[in-house]
Amino acid sequence: MRLSEDVIGYFKEMAEEKGVPYQSLINLYLRDCISSHRKIDMALDYQS
């Protein structure tokens, strides 16, 4: 999985606040997207 540095940084900061590993937090967020049937907005500025 390719994640940009700013995305990883965002989750690392949040994970430190919550006291959980950032990979677990990313997984929880993705799982929440699935359970809420959240769809991606392809109009977002995509950077690879």
C-alpha positions as CSV (number, residue, x, y, z in Angstrom):
1,M,0.0,0.0,0.0
2,R,1.4,3.4,-1.0
3,L,0.7,6.2,1.5
4,S,2.1,9.7,1.2
5,E,4.3,11.0,3.9
6,D,1.7,13.6,5.0
7,V,-0.9,10.9,5.4
8,I,1.4,8.7,7.5
9,G,2.4,11.8,9.6
10,Y,-1.3,12.6,10.2
11,F,-2.0,9.1,11.5
12,K,1.2,8.9,13.5
13,E,0.3,12.1,15.3
14,M,-3.3,10.9,16.0
15,A,-1.9,7.5,17.1
16,E,0.4,9.0,19.6
17,E,-2.4,11.0,21.1
18,K,-4.6,7.9,21.3
19,G,-1.7,5.6,22.5
20,V,-2.1,3.0,19.6
21,P,0.2,2.0,16.8
22,Y,-0.4,4.1,13.7
23,Q,-0.9,1.1,11.5
24,S,-3.8,-0.1,13.7
25,L,-5.3,3.4,13.5
26,I,-5.2,3.3,9.7
27,N,-6.8,-0.1,9.8
28,L,-9.6,1.2,12.1
29,Y,-10.2,4.1,9.9
30,L,-10.5,2.0,6.8
31,R,-12.8,-0.4,8.6
32,D,-15.0,2.5,9.6
33,C,-15.1,3.6,5.9
34,I,-16.3,0.1,5.0
35,S,-19.0,0.0,7.7
36,S,-20.2,3.5,6.8
37,H,-20.2,2.7,3.1
38,R,-18.1,5.8,2.6
39,K,-17.1,6.4,-1.0
40,I,-13.9,8.2,-2.2
41,D,-14.2,11.7,-3.7
42,M,-12.2,11.4,-6.9
43,A,-12.2,15.2,-7.2
44,L,-9.5,15.3,-4.5
45,D,-6.1,16.3,-5.6
46,Y,-4.3,13.0,-6.1
47,Q,-0.6,12.8,-5.6
48,S,1.3,9.5,-6.2
